[in-house]
């Protein structure tokens, strides 16, 4: 007979699939925290997809406009 710490041997099945080894308990997790973390990750992934699809954000466009205006102003000052 098999002991509880030895896996069950069965022809045609993965021996690790139905093992009766004693497994140490893991730390308990808060399901609400796990759910919220998963939702945050999904929202972040959706935001990244939207950013890639729609281009630059409003803040990035404003920074680019101000940098271009500064470069144009500097260039106008150097014209002779």
Secondary structure, 3 states (H helix, E strand, C coil): CCCCCCCCCCCCCCCCCCCCCCCCCCCCCCHHHHHHHHHHHHHHHHHHHHHHHHCCCHHHHHHHHHHHHHHHHHHHHHCC
